[in-house]
Amino acid sequence: MGFMQSTSGDGGDFKVYVKYNAKAGRWYTKEDKPDAEDFEVTDMTAVFDFKSLRTGWFLFAPGVAPVKQLNDELRHWAVKPSPDFKQGFQIDVFSNKNLLGVREFCSTAGAVIDAMNDVYDDFDTSPESKQGKLPIVKCTAVKPIVSKHGTNYQPVLAITGWVDRPPELIEKIEGPASPTPPMRQAAYATDLDDDVPF
């Protein structure tokens, strides 16, 4: 994963997001057009491009694009830019049917990172990943995680099939995905029958 990306605003390509609201246990995205409003994704099933997976420091603020400082390697952490930044990840996902195209999924929520670590383990140990295929990942459920800060809902992500890389997901040239899950930290207590399966 040899790369380094500066904070947002560096002139890079903008991707429409898909986001997970851990307080509500729901997924949202929007159309790729000005002033589009979020809508709920009721079937979060998409191709996850683990070769695009990045980790880094993220700063989310209402009404503005997130500020990012991405790591040069998945498990090699840069210095935290400021106390307001949180550790997180970003990854490209694709579904014409459910997401209206390629979307960028990123999060700093511990419950989401744990779920991503689990599905990453499944991806990394599957023979299909060694063949260059990408997984179709489905959010099959959400489960409540109760803490002193209240209840959050962790997505349960499962690989339901494998596909060749869709042309919409341009392959990254930085190298293969890390052989170990990128966000494991002590701090964090079949193909489908449809003609267009994702």
TIGUNU-834594 format. One record per residue (C-alpha): x, y, z; residue number from 1; residue in three letters. Coordinates in steps of 0.25 Angstrom, whole numbers, plus 5000, padded with zeros to 4 digits. Layout:
! residues N
+------+------+------+------+-------+
:    u :    v :    w : romi : lumke :
+------+------+------+------+-------+
:    X :    Y :    Z :  NUM :   ala :
...
+------+------+------+------+-------+
//
This chain:
! residues 198
+------+------+------+------+-------+
:    u :    v :    w : romi : lumke :
+------+------+------+------+-------+
: 5000 : 5000 : 5000 :    1 :   met :
: 5011 : 5010 : 4996 :    2 :   gly :
: 5004 : 5023 : 4995 :    3 :   phe :
: 5002 : 5036 : 5003 :    4 :   met :
: 4990 : 5046 : 5001 :    5 :   gln :
: 4989 : 5059 : 5007 :    6 :   ser :
: 4977 : 5065 : 5014 :    7 :   thr :
: 4964 : 5067 : 5006 :    8 :   ser :
: 4964 : 5079 : 4997 :    9 :   gly :
: 4977 : 5075 : 4990 :   10 :   asp :
: 4969 : 5074 : 4976 :   11 :   gly :
: 4967 : 5059 : 4976 :   12 :   gly :
: 4955 : 5053 : 4970 :   13 :   asp :
: 4942 : 5054 : 4978 :   14 :   phe :
: 4934 : 5042 : 4981 :   15 :   lys :
: 4920 : 5041 : 4986 :   16 :   val :
: 4919 : 5035 : 5000 :   17 :   tyr :
: 4911 : 5023 : 5006 :   18 :   val :
: 4910 : 5025 : 5021 :   19 :   lys :
: 4906 : 5017 : 5033 :   20 :   tyr :
: 4899 : 5023 : 5044 :   21 :   asn :
: 4903 : 5015 : 5056 :   22 :   ala :
: 4893 : 5022 : 5065 :   23 :   lys :
: 4881 : 5018 : 5056 :   24 :   ala :
: 4887 : 5005 : 5050 :   25 :   gly :
: 4884 : 5010 : 5036 :   26 :   arg :
: 4891 : 5013 : 5023 :   27 :   trp :
: 4890 : 5025 : 5014 :   28 :   tyr :
: 4895 : 5030 : 5001 :   29 :   thr :
: 4891 : 5041 : 4991 :   30 :   lys :
: 4890 : 5043 : 4976 :   31 :   glu :
: 4903 : 5048 : 4969 :   32 :   asp :
: 4897 : 5062 : 4966 :   33 :   lys :
: 4897 : 5076 : 4972 :   34 :   pro :
: 4888 : 5078 : 4984 :   35 :   asp :
: 4884 : 5063 : 4985 :   36 :   ala :
: 4878 : 5059 : 4998 :   37 :   glu :
: 4882 : 5046 : 5006 :   38 :   asp :
: 4873 : 5034 : 5004 :   39 :   phe :
: 4873 : 5021 : 5012 :   40 :   glu :
: 4879 : 5009 : 5006 :   41 :   val :
: 4870 : 4998 : 5010 :   42 :   thr :
: 4878 : 4987 : 5004 :   43 :   asp :
: 4893 : 4990 : 5007 :   44 :   met :
: 4899 : 4980 : 4997 :   45 :   thr :
: 4911 : 4984 : 4989 :   46 :   ala :
: 4924 : 4980 : 4983 :   47 :   val :
: 4935 : 4984 : 4993 :   48 :   phe :
: 4949 : 4987 : 4987 :   49 :   asp :
: 4958 : 4983 : 4998 :   50 :   phe :
: 4970 : 4988 : 4989 :   51 :   lys :
: 4965 : 5002 : 4991 :   52 :   ser :
: 4965 : 5001 : 5006 :   53 :   leu :
: 4972 : 5012 : 5013 :   54 :   arg :
: 4974 : 5015 : 5028 :   55 :   thr :
: 4977 : 5029 : 5034 :   56 :   gly :
: 4972 : 5041 : 5042 :   57 :   trp :
: 4959 : 5047 : 5039 :   58 :   phe :
: 4952 : 5059 : 5044 :   59 :   leu :
: 4937 : 5060 : 5042 :   60 :   phe :
: 4929 : 5073 : 5044 :   61 :   ala :
: 4915 : 5076 : 5040 :   62 :   pro :
: 4912 : 5082 : 5026 :   63 :   gly :
: 4926 : 5081 : 5021 :   64 :   val :
: 4934 : 5070 : 5014 :   65 :   ala :
: 4943 : 5061 : 5024 :   66 :   pro :
: 4957 : 5065 : 5026 :   67 :   val :
: 4966 : 5053 : 5024 :   68 :   lys :
: 4981 : 5050 : 5026 :   69 :   gln :
: 4983 : 5036 : 5020 :   70 :   leu :
: 4994 : 5026 : 5024 :   71 :   asn :
: 5005 : 5022 : 5014 :   72 :   asp :
: 5002 : 5007 : 5019 :   73 :   glu :
: 4990 : 5001 : 5025 :   74 :   leu :
: 4996 : 4998 : 5039 :   75 :   arg :
: 5007 : 5009 : 5039 :   76 :   his :
: 5000 : 5021 : 5046 :   77 :   trp :
: 5005 : 5035 : 5043 :   78 :   ala :
: 5005 : 5045 : 5054 :   79 :   val :
: 4991 : 5050 : 5059 :   80 :   lys :
: 4989 : 5063 : 5053 :   81 :   pro :
: 4981 : 5069 : 5064 :   82 :   ser :
: 4973 : 5064 : 5076 :   83 :   pro :
: 4960 : 5066 : 5068 :   84 :   asp :
: 4964 : 5055 : 5058 :   85 :   phe :
: 4960 : 5040 : 5060 :   86 :   lys :
: 4965 : 5027 : 5054 :   87 :   gln :
: 4957 : 5022 : 5042 :   88 :   gly :
: 4957 : 5015 : 5029 :   89 :   phe :
: 4952 : 5018 : 5015 :   90 :   gln :
: 4948 : 5008 : 5004 :   91 :   ile :
: 4942 : 5008 : 4990 :   92 :   asp :
: 4929 : 5000 : 4989 :   93 :   val :
: 4920 : 4998 : 4976 :   94 :   phe :
: 4906 : 4995 : 4973 :   95 :   ser :
: 4897 : 5001 : 4962 :   96 :   asn :
: 4885 : 4994 : 4968 :   97 :   lys :
: 4886 : 4999 : 4983 :   98 :   asn :
: 4896 : 5011 : 4983 :   99 :   leu :
: 4894 : 5016 : 4968 :  100 :   leu :
: 4909 : 5014 : 4965 :  101 :   gly :
: 4923 : 5015 : 4972 :  102 :   val :
: 4922 : 5021 : 4986 :  103 :   arg :
: 4933 : 5023 : 4997 :  104 :   glu :
: 4930 : 5017 : 5010 :  105 :   phe :
: 4938 : 5023 : 5022 :  106 :   cys :
: 4936 : 5022 : 5037 :  107 :   ser :
: 4943 : 5025 : 5050 :  108 :   thr :
: 4932 : 5018 : 5059 :  109 :   ala :
: 4938 : 5006 : 5067 :  110 :   gly :
: 4926 : 4997 : 5064 :  111 :   ala :
: 4928 : 4999 : 5049 :  112 :   val :
: 4943 : 4997 : 5049 :  113 :   ile :
: 4940 : 4984 : 5057 :  114 :   asp :
: 4930 : 4979 : 5046 :  115 :   ala :
: 4940 : 4983 : 5035 :  116 :   met :
: 4951 : 4975 : 5042 :  117 :   asn :
: 4943 : 4963 : 5042 :  118 :   asp :
: 4939 : 4963 : 5028 :  119 :   val :
: 4953 : 4967 : 5024 :  120 :   tyr :
: 4958 : 4954 : 5031 :  121 :   asp :
: 4948 : 4946 : 5023 :  122 :   asp :
: 4953 : 4953 : 5010 :  123 :   phe :
: 4967 : 4951 : 5013 :  124 :   asp :
: 4966 : 4936 : 5016 :  125 :   thr :
: 4957 : 4933 : 5004 :  126 :   ser :
: 4963 : 4926 : 4992 :  127 :   pro :
: 4955 : 4935 : 4983 :  128 :   glu :
: 4963 : 4947 : 4988 :  129 :   ser :
: 4976 : 4940 : 4983 :  130 :   lys :
: 4969 : 4939 : 4969 :  131 :   gln :
: 4967 : 4954 : 4969 :  132 :   gly :
: 4952 : 4954 : 4971 :  133 :   lys :
: 4945 : 4964 : 4979 :  134 :   leu :
: 4934 : 4960 : 4990 :  135 :   pro :
: 4920 : 4964 : 4989 :  136 :   ile :
: 4917 : 4968 : 5004 :  137 :   val :
: 4903 : 4969 : 5010 :  138 :   lys :
: 4899 : 4976 : 5023 :  139 :   cys :
: 4891 : 4964 : 5028 :  140 :   thr :
: 4887 : 4970 : 5041 :  141 :   ala :
: 4891 : 4980 : 5052 :  142 :   val :
: 4893 : 4977 : 5067 :  143 :   lys :
: 4892 : 4987 : 5078 :  144 :   pro :
: 4905 : 4990 : 5086 :  145 :   ile :
: 4903 : 4996 : 5099 :  146 :   val :
: 4913 : 5005 : 5106 :  147 :   ser :
: 4914 : 5017 : 5116 :  148 :   lys :
: 4911 : 5026 : 5104 :  149 :   his :
: 4898 : 5019 : 5100 :  150 :   gly :
: 4894 : 5009 : 5090 :  151 :   thr :
: 4901 : 5008 : 5076 :  152 :   asn :
: 4897 : 4998 : 5065 :  153 :   tyr :
: 4908 : 4989 : 5059 :  154 :   gln :
: 4906 : 4985 : 5045 :  155 :   pro :
: 4908 : 4970 : 5042 :  156 :   val :
: 4915 : 4969 : 5029 :  157 :   leu :
: 4915 : 4956 : 5021 :  158 :   ala :
: 4922 : 4951 : 5008 :  159 :   ile :
: 4910 : 4946 : 5000 :  160 :   thr :
: 4918 : 4944 : 4986 :  161 :   gly :
: 4930 : 4947 : 4978 :  162 :   trp :
: 4931 : 4955 : 4965 :  163 :   val :
: 4942 : 4959 : 4955 :  164 :   asp :
: 4946 : 4973 : 4957 :  165 :   arg :
: 4935 : 4982 : 4951 :  166 :   pro :
: 4940 : 4992 : 4941 :  167 :   pro :
: 4934 : 5003 : 4949 :  168 :   glu :
: 4944 : 5000 : 4960 :  169 :   leu :
: 4957 : 5005 : 4954 :  170 :   ile :
: 4968 : 4996 : 4960 :  171 :   glu :
: 4978 : 5003 : 4969 :  172 :   lys :
: 4993 : 5001 : 4965 :  173 :   ile :
: 4999 : 5003 : 4979 :  174 :   glu :
: 5000 : 4988 : 4982 :  175 :   gly :
: 4992 : 4977 : 4989 :  176 :   pro :
: 4984 : 4979 : 5001 :  177 :   ala :
: 4991 : 4977 : 5015 :  178 :   ser :
: 4992 : 4962 : 5019 :  179 :   pro :
: 4986 : 4965 : 5033 :  180 :   thr :
: 4974 : 4973 : 5037 :  181 :   pro :
: 4977 : 4988 : 5037 :  182 :   pro :
: 4970 : 4993 : 5049 :  183 :   met :
: 4972 : 4982 : 5059 :  184 :   arg :
: 4974 : 4990 : 5072 :  185 :   gln :
: 4973 : 4987 : 5087 :  186 :   ala :
: 4966 : 5000 : 5088 :  187 :   ala :
: 4954 : 4995 : 5081 :  188 :   tyr :
: 4947 : 4987 : 5093 :  189 :   ala :
: 4910 : 4928 : 4985 :  190 :   thr :
: 4907 : 4937 : 4976 :  191 :   asp :
: 4893 : 4943 : 4975 :  192 :   leu :
: 4883 : 4939 : 4965 :  193 :   asp :
: 4879 : 4953 : 4961 :  194 :   asp :
: 4884 : 4957 : 4947 :  195 :   asp :
: 4889 : 4970 : 4954 :  196 :   val :
: 4893 : 4964 : 4968 :  197 :   pro :
: 4899 : 4977 : 4973 :  198 :   phe :
+------+------+------+------+-------+
//
